[in-house]
Structures are given as structure tokens and as C-alpha cells.
Amino acid sequence: MIEVLEQGGHGVPDLTDRPLPQVDNVSSTYWSGAAQGALLFQQCPACGHRQFYPRAMCTACAADTEWKQALGRGTVHTFTVIRQNMASPWDRLLPYVVAIVELEEGPRMMSNITHCDVDDVRVDMPVECYAVAVEDGLAIPFWRPVQSERTERGRSA
């Protein structure tokens, strides 16, 4: 299970004016799962392929997929620091990190890394997922350094 935080709380990303996901019949299970504290990905029962983002069928064999719950842990596979963006609301968030996180279960997800200085993010950094509730049945997953990483950096600062 992942922690679901309410908007406006201490350390919670400000989602004011950010565009919300367009929930459809393929992705609705993912978004509602996040709102309930479950980070989900798809797995194919026919060939075992695991995938993310939500799709109508397995990208390896075209069979129907099943939803599986991830542990909510992963590592930063790659990332970039956005330091310039003149489009609202992103201009108010500068600088911020956009990363590809590799789940312990294998699939990769794009999201933001929060709860640390942007210059502290590194490839292979262990991270954990949490979600921010934006409306009934919809929460947006984010990633932060695992607690031990946050504690170690706090001691060395």
C-alpha cells in the first residue's frame, strides 16, 4: 500500500491549476487504485509480460491483461531537472524533477521526484511511491527518496 496524502498538507505537491488525467475505461482502475492506496500495473496471464502505462491489451502478445499491485518501491532509472518552463502552472514549480522510476516488479513509470533537493536526485536512487488525492476516486502518484535516504541526507546537511 502507498500513502495517500490530502492536498494542502505539509510537503504535499501543489496541484492547483495542474491538468488532471483524462480517465477512461482503460486507465480508470489505475487512478482509482491510487486513490485507495494501491499502485497498480498490468501483467499478462498468457505470457507474463508486465507493463505500464495502462493499455487495452498486452503489448507483447495482444492478450487481455490483469491488474497487479506493486509494492510502491523502485529506483530512479533516469531523470531530468526542469529549471525553465514559462507555461502556467509549471512556472510556479521550478525547479522540479521528471523521472522514469523502475518498479521493483519491473515496469517503469514517469513521475515527479519530490521531498528532496533537485540536485540530490541520482540514477539508481531508491524511491517510494505516495499519492496525492485530487478528487473523489482520483489520486496522482509521486515518488520520494526512501526514508533512509532522507534521513542520511538530513544528517549530512
N, C-alpha and C positions, 0 to 999 in steps of 0.2 A: 504494500500500500504506500501511496505517496501522500505527503501532507498537502492539504488544500487550504489555502490562505484566503482571507477576505480582502477585497480592495481597501486601501486606506490604512492598512496595518503597517507597523514599523518594518522597514526593509522590503516591503512588497512593491514590485514594479508598478508604476503609474500607468494604467491602461486607458486613461481619459483620452477620448478622441481617436484612439487607435482603431483601425478597421478590425472587425471581428470576422472569424472564419465563416465562410458560406457553408453551412451544414447541409449535407444532402443524404440520400439513403445509403450511400457507401460509407460516409465518414461519421454518421450520427452516433454509432456505437463508440467510436474512439472519443469523441468530445464528451458524451455523457459519462463515459467511464472515467475520464479525467476529473469531472465534477464530483464523482463518487470516490475519488482517491485511487483509481486504478489506471496505470499506464499500460496501454494495450498496443499490441502489434498483431499482424496476421501471420498465420502459419498454414501451410498446405498439408492436409492429411494424406494426399496422394504421393507427393514427392518430398515432403519435409521442408521445403523452401520457406524461409522466414522473410517477411517484407514489411517495410514502412515507406511510404505513406499509404493510407487505405486505398485499395483498388477493388474493383468488382470481381477480379479473378487472380489466380496465381500468375505471376509474371514469368515463371519458369515452365509451367506445363498447362496453363489455362483452366485448371480445376478450380472448384469453389474453395474458399479459404475459411479458416476458423480463427476466432479471436483468442489470443493468449495474453495473460497478464505478465508484464515484465516486473522485475524486482525494483526497478527505478534507479538502478546504478549503471554507470558507464564510464567511459573515458573520452576526453576530447580527442577526436580524430584529426580535425583541422579547424582553423578559426581565422577570423579577420576582425580587426578593430575598426569600427566606423567612427571616424573623427570629424568628417564633414558630411552634412546632409541638410540641405536647406528646406526640405519638404516638411510641413507640419503633419503629424505631431513629433516626428523623429528628431527635428532640430532641438527639441527640449531635452532629449535623452542623451545627447552627446557627452563624452564618447560612450559607445556600447559595443558589446561583443556579439557577433553572429558566429555560431559554431555548428559543426557537424559532430554529434555525440554518437559514439558507438556503444550500443547497449551491451551488457554482459551476455545477452541472448543472441547477439549478432547484428540485428538491423541497425541502421544509422538514422538519426533524426536531426533535422536542422532546428535550432532554437537559439535563445539568448543565454549567456552565462552571466549570472548576477551574484551578488553578495561578496564580491571581491574587486579589487582594483583591476582595470582592464589590462594593465601591464603585468599582472601576476598570472594571467591565463597562459597555459602552455600545452603543447601537444602531449598526450598521454596523461594529462591531469585527471585524477579520479573525481567524478562529479556524481551528484544525486539529484533526482528529479523532485520537483514540487509543482503545484498548480495554483493558479490564481482564479478564483471564481469571478465570473463577469456577469452572469445572469443565470437564472434557473436552468439547470441541466447543461451548462456550458462553463468549462474552465480551461484556461490556457496553460500548458506545461512550460516550465522554465527549468534551468539547471543551475546548480551552485556547487562550489567545492564541497567535498565530503567534510564532515565536522572536524576530523583530524587535521585536514589541510587548513581549514580556517583557524583552528587553534594554534597550529605551528606557526603560521604567518603572524598571528597576533602576538606571539611570544617574541618573535624576532624583530618586530617593528618597534 
